[in-house]
């Protein structure tokens, strides 16, 4: 009998194996693998788990003396899931501008209008709970 513990949800689950395992090891990606002595096969126990990703910048100062306009945010990314981008002006979460970047599964560039007046802003990029891979190649913010 082999049991696995999920660090994400704190639950134990039983791993189905055909027979007794000869030994257990960790592969190069830190996944547990075992040698099944009856079938002479190596069995992997890794189970994909949904993970939510969130990245948030430090405050970016546009102008210390007056407010300026954050006009657009551009991003180049690869995701099959939609990404949520939030622009938080002057650290005030009640004035947050939220935009959705549409995932296609291919590398793409997308531009969204923001139009918010502020002296500083933060950018937050968030993914849904997913087992899919996601890459953010770059993003930029246009302001005047």
N, C-alpha and C positions, 0 to 999 in steps of 0.2 A: 504494500500500500504506500503510495506517495501522495503527499499533500503539498500544495503551493499556497503561499500567502501573497495577497495583492497589497502593495504599499499604497496604492491609490485609494481603494475603498475599504481597506482594513478587513477583508473577508478571506477566509480559507476556502479552497476548492480542492476536490480530489482529482488527481491526474490519473486517467485511465491508462493502464499498461497491460500488455498481454501476459507478462510473466515477471519474475524477479529481475531487478536490475543488478548487473554485475558491479558497476561503479558509477558514480556521478561526477561530472566535471563542469567547468565553466568555459564556454567558448570565447573567441576573441571579442565578441560584443557583449560579454557578461551575461549570456543566456545559459541556463542550466541544460546540460545534455546528459544523457545516460546511455550505457551500453546494455542492450537487451541480450542476455546470454543464450536464450533459446532460439532467437531468430538471427543472431549475429548481426544485428543492426544497431546503428546509433539513432537514438530518439531525441528529438528536441522538445522541450516543454514550454518554450516561449509562447505566449498568448498575446495577440495584439490588444492593447488597451487604449481606449479613447483618451486623448490628452487635449487640454485647452491651453493655447498659448497666448501670452500677453506681453507686449513690449511697450514701455513708456519712457519718453525722453525726459531729461531735465528741462527746466524752463529755458526757453530761448528768448533772449532780449532783442526786441526789434528797435525800440527807441525809448530811452529813459525819460524824455521830456514831454512827449505827446503820444497820442494813440495813432497807429497806422492800421491799414487794412490787410489782413491775411486773405489773399484772393483765391488761390488754388493749391491743391496738393496733388502731386503726381507720384505714381509708384510703378515700378517694374517688378512683377512677381510671378510665381508659378504655383498654382493651387487649384485643386478641383473643388474646393469649398470656397464660399464667399468669405471675404475678410471685412472686418468692421474697422474703420479708421475714425478716431475722434480727435478733434482739435479743441483743446481746452484753453480758452483765453484768460489771461491774468489769474490763472489758478482757480477760477470760478466755475465749478462743475455745473452750476445752473444754466450757464451760457454755452455749454458744450455743443459743438456742431458735429453731428454723426453722419458719416457717409459709408456706403457699402461698395466694396470692389467685388465684381462678379468673377468668380473662379471658373476657368475653362479646362484646367488640366494641362495647359500649355503656358509657356512664358509669354506674358503680355504686359503692355503698358496701359495704364488707365489714368485719366485726369478727372478730378472732381472739383467743382466750385465750392468755396467755403464762405467767403465774404463775411468776415467778422472783424470788428474793430478792437484793438488791444495794444498793450505795450509789450507784453510777453505772452508766449503760448507754449503749450506742451502737446505732443502728438502721442496717441496711444493706438497701437494696432493689435487687434484681437482676432483669434480664430475660434470657431465653434469646437465643441468636444468632437474629436475625430481621430481616426487611425490613419488618415491620409497624410502624405508628406506635403510640406509647404516650404517655399523659399521666397524670401524678400530680397531681391537683387539690389534695389535702392529705392529711395523716396526723396522728394524735394518739395519744399514749400515756397510758393511765390507770394511775396508781400511788398507793399509800397508805403 
